């Protein structure tokens, strides 16, 4: 058993797995080694029972993370629609712009886990300002409902950081008012058609 742990320990150390958590060899005792072995086997037991490989576990984690992100986006759109309705009235044609969530997602998660707000080439400055107004109105409404104990770091609208990256392959919603579409974007459509 000690040979097995030593083999794993040596491999992990050689690949740099302990670089952020340095281990002092003087601190190594039989009790601690037994604890490490026990935790390692207990942690692996459920994966081994299910017969899953490391790749399958990683895929499941990624799917779970994407599912949570999609859920957050849907909640955001629902809250934006509610706050816009309270701002301009529920029967205004402007409300329809925010109903179609799949087409206007200007949020991307970076490799570091930060949420970035991309620039979409089809949007006008007026439409961008309207979306920013919807975000700030949604944040205000959540703060009013939840009180002061709700931190900005939990709000999707406040977590996003502006970036200069332009999403060229973004889906474009149809049937929006003309002042939502950038004139340069509309000109490229007539060139293609």
The 8 nearest C-alpha neighbors of each residue, nearest first, counted from 0:
[[1, 3, 2, 4, 5, 36, 6, 33],
 [0, 2, 4, 3, 5, 6, 32, 36],
 [1, 3, 5, 0, 4, 6, 7, 8],
 [4, 2, 0, 6, 1, 5, 7, 8],
 [5, 3, 7, 1, 6, 2, 8, 0],
 [6, 4, 8, 2, 3, 7, 9, 1],
 [5, 7, 3, 9, 4, 8, 2, 10],
 [8, 6, 10, 4, 5, 9, 11, 3],
 [7, 9, 5, 11, 6, 10, 4, 12],
 [8, 10, 12, 6, 7, 11, 5, 13],
 [9, 11, 7, 13, 12, 8, 6, 14],
 [12, 10, 16, 8, 14, 13, 9, 7],
 [11, 13, 9, 15, 10, 14, 17, 16],
 [12, 14, 10, 15, 11, 9, 16, 8],
 [15, 13, 11, 12, 16, 10, 17, 9],
 [16, 14, 12, 18, 17, 13, 11, 19],
 [17, 15, 11, 18, 14, 12, 19, 13],
 [18, 16, 20, 15, 21, 19, 12, 11],
 [17, 19, 15, 20, 16, 21, 12, 22],
 [18, 20, 17, 21, 16, 15, 22, 12],
 [19, 21, 17, 18, 22, 16, 23, 15],
 [22, 20, 17, 18, 19, 23, 16, 12],
 [23, 21, 24, 20, 17, 26, 27, 25],
 [22, 24, 25, 26, 21, 27, 20, 17],
 [25, 23, 26, 27, 22, 28, 21, 32],
 [26, 24, 23, 27, 28, 22, 29, 31],
 [25, 27, 24, 23, 28, 22, 31, 29],
 [26, 28, 24, 25, 31, 29, 32, 23],
 [29, 27, 31, 30, 32, 26, 25, 33],
 [28, 30, 32, 31, 33, 27, 34, 35],
 [31, 29, 33, 28, 32, 34, 27, 35],
 [32, 30, 34, 28, 33, 29, 35, 27],
 [31, 33, 35, 29, 34, 30, 36, 28],
 [32, 34, 36, 30, 31, 35, 37, 29],
 [35, 33, 31, 37, 32, 36, 38, 30],
 [36, 34, 32, 38, 33, 37, 39, 31],
 [35, 37, 39, 33, 34, 38, 32, 40],
 [36, 38, 34, 40, 39, 35, 41, 33],
 [39, 37, 41, 35, 40, 36, 42, 34],
 [38, 40, 36, 42, 37, 41, 35, 43],
 [39, 41, 43, 37, 42, 38, 44, 36],
 [42, 40, 38, 44, 43, 39, 37, 45],
 [43, 41, 39, 40, 44, 38, 45, 46],
 [42, 44, 40, 46, 41, 45, 47, 39],
 [43, 45, 47, 41, 46, 42, 40, 48],
 [44, 46, 48, 47, 43, 49, 42, 41],
 [47, 45, 49, 43, 48, 44, 51, 50],
 [46, 48, 50, 44, 49, 45, 43, 51],
 [49, 47, 45, 50, 46, 44, 51, 43],
 [50, 48, 46, 47, 51, 45, 44, 52],
 [49, 51, 47, 48, 46, 52, 45, 55],
 [52, 50, 49, 46, 55, 47, 56, 53],
 [51, 53, 55, 54, 56, 50, 46, 47],
 [52, 54, 56, 55, 57, 51, 58, 46],
 [53, 55, 57, 52, 56, 58, 51, 59],
 [56, 54, 58, 52, 57, 53, 51, 59],
 [55, 57, 59, 53, 58, 54, 60, 52],
 [56, 58, 54, 60, 55, 59, 53, 61],
 [59, 57, 55, 61, 60, 56, 62, 54],
 [60, 58, 62, 56, 61, 57, 63, 55],
 [59, 61, 63, 57, 58, 62, 64, 56],
 [60, 62, 64, 58, 63, 59, 65, 57],
 [63, 61, 65, 59, 64, 60, 66, 58],
 [62, 64, 66, 60, 61, 65, 59, 67],
 [63, 65, 61, 67, 62, 66, 60, 68],
 [66, 64, 68, 62, 67, 63, 61, 69],
 [67, 65, 63, 69, 68, 64, 62, 70],
 [66, 68, 70, 64, 65, 69, 71, 63],
 [67, 69, 65, 71, 70, 66, 64, 72],
 [70, 68, 72, 66, 71, 67, 65, 73],
 [69, 71, 67, 73, 68, 72, 66, 74],
 [70, 72, 68, 74, 69, 73, 75, 67],
 [71, 73, 75, 69, 74, 70, 76, 68],
 [74, 72, 70, 76, 75, 71, 77, 69],
 [75, 73, 77, 71, 72, 76, 78, 70],
 [74, 76, 72, 78, 73, 77, 79, 71],
 [75, 77, 79, 73, 78, 74, 80, 72],
 [76, 78, 74, 80, 75, 79, 73, 81],
 [77, 79, 81, 75, 80, 76, 82, 74],
 [80, 78, 76, 82, 81, 77, 133, 137],
 [79, 81, 83, 77, 78, 82, 97, 84],
 [82, 80, 78, 84, 79, 83, 77, 85],
 [81, 83, 85, 79, 84, 80, 137, 78],
 [82, 84, 86, 80, 85, 81, 79, 133],
 [85, 83, 89, 88, 81, 86, 82, 87],
 [84, 86, 82, 83, 88, 87, 81, 89],
 [85, 87, 83, 84, 88, 82, 136, 89],
 [88, 86, 84, 85, 83, 91, 89, 93],
 [89, 87, 84, 85, 90, 91, 86, 83],
 [88, 90, 84, 91, 85, 87, 94, 83],
 [91, 89, 88, 92, 94, 84, 87, 93],
 [90, 92, 93, 89, 88, 94, 87, 84],
 [93, 91, 94, 95, 90, 96, 89, 176],
 [92, 94, 91, 95, 96, 97, 87, 176],
 [93, 95, 96, 92, 97, 91, 84, 83],
 [96, 94, 98, 97, 93, 92, 99, 91],
 [97, 95, 94, 98, 93, 175, 99, 92],
 [96, 98, 95, 99, 80, 94, 100, 76],
 [97, 99, 95, 96, 100, 80, 94, 76],
 [98, 100, 97, 101, 102, 96, 95, 103],
 [101, 99, 102, 98, 103, 76, 97, 104],
 [102, 100, 103, 99, 104, 170, 172, 73],
 [103, 101, 170, 172, 100, 171, 104, 99],
 [102, 104, 101, 105, 100, 171, 172, 170],
 [103, 105, 106, 102, 101, 100, 72, 107],
 [104, 106, 117, 116, 103, 107, 119, 118],
 [107, 105, 116, 104, 115, 117, 114, 108],
 [106, 108, 115, 114, 109, 116, 105, 117],
 [107, 109, 114, 113, 112, 115, 110, 106],
 [110, 108, 112, 111, 113, 107, 114, 115],
 [109, 111, 112, 108, 113, 114, 107, 115],
 [110, 112, 109, 113, 108, 114, 115, 107],
 [111, 113, 109, 110, 108, 114, 115, 107],
 [114, 112, 109, 108, 111, 115, 159, 110],
 [113, 115, 108, 159, 107, 160, 109, 158],
 [116, 114, 160, 159, 107, 106, 161, 108],
 [115, 117, 106, 161, 105, 160, 159, 162],
 [118, 116, 105, 164, 165, 162, 106, 115],
 [117, 119, 165, 166, 164, 120, 105, 116],
 [118, 120, 166, 121, 122, 165, 117, 105],
 [121, 119, 122, 118, 167, 184, 165, 166],
 [120, 122, 181, 180, 184, 119, 123, 171],
 [123, 121, 180, 181, 120, 119, 179, 126],
 [124, 122, 181, 126, 125, 179, 180, 127],
 [123, 125, 127, 126, 128, 122, 181, 179],
 [126, 124, 128, 123, 127, 129, 179, 178],
 [125, 127, 129, 179, 123, 128, 124, 122],
 [128, 126, 124, 130, 129, 125, 131, 123],
 [129, 127, 131, 125, 130, 126, 132, 124],
 [128, 130, 126, 132, 127, 131, 125, 133],
 [131, 129, 133, 127, 132, 128, 134, 126],
 [132, 130, 128, 134, 133, 129, 135, 127],
 [133, 131, 129, 135, 130, 134, 136, 128],
 [132, 134, 130, 136, 131, 135, 79, 137],
 [135, 133, 131, 137, 132, 136, 156, 138],
 [134, 136, 138, 132, 137, 133, 139, 131],
 [135, 137, 133, 139, 138, 134, 132, 82],
 [138, 136, 140, 134, 135, 139, 82, 79],
 [137, 139, 135, 141, 136, 140, 142, 134],
 [140, 138, 136, 142, 137, 141, 135, 143],
 [139, 141, 143, 137, 142, 138, 136, 144],
 [142, 140, 144, 138, 143, 139, 145, 137],
 [143, 141, 139, 145, 146, 140, 144, 138],
 [144, 142, 140, 141, 146, 145, 139, 147],
 [143, 145, 141, 142, 146, 140, 139, 147],
 [146, 144, 142, 143, 141, 149, 147, 148],
 [147, 145, 142, 143, 148, 144, 149, 141],
 [146, 148, 149, 142, 145, 150, 143, 144],
 [149, 147, 146, 150, 145, 142, 151, 143],
 [148, 150, 147, 145, 146, 142, 151, 153],
 [151, 149, 152, 153, 148, 154, 147, 142],
 [150, 152, 154, 153, 157, 149, 158, 138],
 [151, 153, 150, 154, 158, 157, 155, 149],
 [154, 152, 151, 150, 155, 149, 158, 157],
 [155, 153, 151, 156, 157, 152, 158, 138],
 [154, 156, 158, 157, 153, 159, 75, 71],
 [155, 157, 154, 134, 158, 159, 138, 135],
 [156, 158, 154, 155, 159, 151, 152, 138],
 [159, 157, 155, 156, 152, 154, 114, 160],
 [158, 160, 114, 115, 157, 116, 156, 155],
 [161, 159, 115, 116, 114, 162, 158, 113],
 [162, 160, 116, 115, 159, 117, 163, 118],
 [161, 163, 164, 117, 116, 115, 160, 118],
 [162, 164, 165, 118, 117, 161, 116, 115],
 [163, 165, 162, 117, 118, 166, 116, 161],
 [166, 164, 118, 117, 167, 119, 163, 120],
 [165, 167, 119, 169, 168, 118, 117, 164],
 [168, 166, 169, 165, 120, 119, 118, 170],
 [167, 169, 166, 170, 119, 165, 171, 120],
 [170, 168, 167, 166, 171, 119, 102, 103],
 [169, 171, 102, 168, 172, 103, 101, 104],
 [170, 172, 102, 169, 173, 103, 121, 119],
 [173, 171, 102, 170, 174, 175, 103, 99],
 [172, 174, 175, 171, 102, 176, 170, 96],
 [173, 175, 176, 172, 177, 96, 95, 171],
 [176, 174, 173, 177, 96, 179, 172, 180],
 [175, 177, 178, 179, 174, 180, 93, 96],
 [178, 176, 179, 180, 175, 174, 181, 182],
 [177, 179, 180, 176, 123, 181, 125, 126],
 [180, 178, 126, 177, 123, 176, 122, 175],
 [181, 179, 122, 121, 178, 123, 177, 182],
 [180, 182, 123, 121, 184, 122, 183, 185],
 [181, 183, 185, 184, 186, 180, 123, 121],
 [184, 182, 186, 185, 181, 187, 121, 120],
 [183, 185, 181, 187, 182, 121, 186, 188],
 [184, 186, 182, 188, 187, 183, 181, 189],
 [187, 185, 183, 189, 188, 184, 182, 190],
 [188, 186, 190, 184, 185, 189, 191, 183],
 [189, 187, 185, 191, 186, 190, 192, 184],
 [188, 190, 192, 186, 191, 187, 185, 184],
 [191, 189, 187, 188, 192, 186, 185, 184],
 [192, 190, 188, 189, 187, 186, 185, 184],
 [191, 189, 190, 188, 187, 186, 185, 184]]
